[in-house]
Amino acid sequence: MAIRRDQLRPAFTMIELIVVVVMLGVLAGAIIPRMMRRSDREAEQNVRVLADLFSTAAARAAIAGQHVALWFDAAGDAKVWMETSRAANSADFETNPQWSPDPIVPEQPADRLTFVSGSVDGRLLDARKWTIEMVPGQERGMVVASFRDREGSRTWTIVLPPGSLRAQVIEGATPFDESVDLDLTGMGEVSW
């Protein structure tokens, strides 16, 4: 018995299947790297927001004359936040600083990052929890904070030079290398 052509089920040919598989491979090759770079971009954006927070704290201490502190806590969802002291004068600040979270500047998550190392004027910061105080009228030392993305592929260092109100982000700095390229931070004319 002969099978009539109109009774055959429609099906894909081998060539059509190969073309579809090749197209899916090309799409996957284009999409997967973009998805991987997305987490890198989010981590870099996270570092830049933290650098802005460092700059805000430095400006608040220098311009507004407030006692300011940056706080970092790696427990749970890591975060950095700014607090100000409500002390009436320097003597009150020395005896009872009364820190409270700044109502204007929100806390910033550092959940895409791992704190690697840091220091304030050579004093090392604890990797789990630290505080950086900025007292008006007192010279602030060099502030250095290095972060790595959660995958561990990229490292950034936030540098806030003494007397500067602007923190700089330097990518790829060695976590324990506290040397700073003054040209990259915009301070090339400053003598060292």
N, C-alpha and C positions, 0 to 999 in steps of 0.2 A: 504494500500500500504506500503510495507516495504522499508525502506531507506537502500540503499546499502552503504557499508563501504567506498568505494572510493568516494562517494559524500559528505562525512562529511568534514567540514572545519577544518583545523588544529587549535588547541587552546592549551593554557597552562592549566595544571592541577592545582588544588588548592595547592598541595604540591610544585610544581615548583614556584608558586607565593610566597608562604611562604618562601622558600629558598632564593629567590631573595631579598625579604624585609629584612630578617635577615642579609644577606650579606651586603646590603646597610647600615644597622644600625651599623654593625661592622666597616665598612669603615669610616662612619661619626664619630664614636667614636674615631677612630685613627687619623683622619685628623683635626677635629675641635680644639682639644687641641693644636696641633702643630701650627695652625694658630694663636691661642690666644697668645702662647708663643713667636711668631715671633715679635709682637709689643713690648713685654718686652725686647727681645734681641736688637731690634733697639734702644730703649730708653737707655738701658745700654751702647750700643756702642756710642751713642750720648754723654753720660756723660764722657766716657773714652777719646773721642776726645777733649772735653772741658778741661779735666784734662791735656792732652798733650799741649793744648794751654796755660794753666796757667804755665806749666813747661817751655815752650818755652819763654814766657815773662820773667820769673824769670832768665833764663839763659842769655837772651839777655841783661838784665839790669846788671847782675853781671859780665859777661864775656866780652861783647862788650862795656860796659860802656855807653850804650844809655839810655836815658829817655824813658821808655816804659809805656804804659797804656793799660789795658784791659777794653773794653767797652761792656755793655750789654744793649739791648733795647728789651723789651717784646712786643712792638707794632707790629701789623701785624704778620709776620713770625719772631718769636723771633730769635735773633742771638747774637753771641759774636764775637768780632773782636779785633785785636791788632793794636795800633797806636804807632808811634815813634815820638819823637820831633826832629826837625831840629835845635834846639838852639845850638849855637856855644859853649857856656859855661854855667856854673851854674847861673851866673847873668842874662844872656839872658833868661834862662829857667824860672827864677822867674818872669820876667817882661812880656815875650812874648813867650810862649812855642811852638807855631806853630805846632800843632799836625797834622799828616797826616797818612792815613792807610798804614800799612806795605805792601810793594809790594811783599814780599816773602811769607808771611804767610796769606793764604786766610781766610776770615771771615767764621765762623762755625755756621751753623744753630743749633738752640736749639728748633726746632719745635716739637720734640717729648716729650719735657720736660716743666715743669712749675717751675719757680724759686720760692722757698719757703722762704728762708731767707739766710742771710749771713752777714759777718762782716769782717772788716780789723782792726786788733788790738783792737777789742771791739767796733769799730764804726760801727753801723748797716748800711747795704746797702738797698737802696730803692728797692722795689719789681718790679717796672716798668722800671727803668733805673738807671744804676750805672757805676762808673768808678773806677778802682783800679790802682793807679799810683805806679810805681816802679822807684825810683831815685837811680842811681849808687852812692855808697859811703854812703848812708843812710840806716840804719837798717829798713828792711821791717818787719812789724808786722805779726802776724798770720792771714792768709787769709782762710776764711771758707765760702763755698757756697753750700747750700743744694738745690737739685732739686728733683722733683717728676715726675713720668711718667704721661702722660695726663689722664690715667684711674685712677690715684691716688692709685694704689696698691703697688708701690715700691718707695722707697726713697733712694737717694745716696747723700753723702756729699763729696765735693772736699776739701781737706785740703792741704794748702801750708804753712808749718811751717817756722818761721823766719830763714833766713840763708840757707834754703834748696832750691835746684834747681829742685826738683822733687815733683810734686803734687801727692797726694794719693787719691784714691777713696775708701770710706767706705760705704758699703751698709747697709741700714736699720737704719742709725743714725736718732735719733729724730730730726726733722727739727729745733727746737729751742735749742737743746742741743749742745753747742759748746765745750763740753769736747772731748778730743781726746785720743784714746788709742795709746800711743807712740809705743807699740809693733807692732800694726797693720801698723803703718806708717813707720816701719823700724828704728825708733829712740828710741829703748828700753833702750839704754845706756845713753840717755840724761837726766840730772836731771831736775826736774820740781820744 
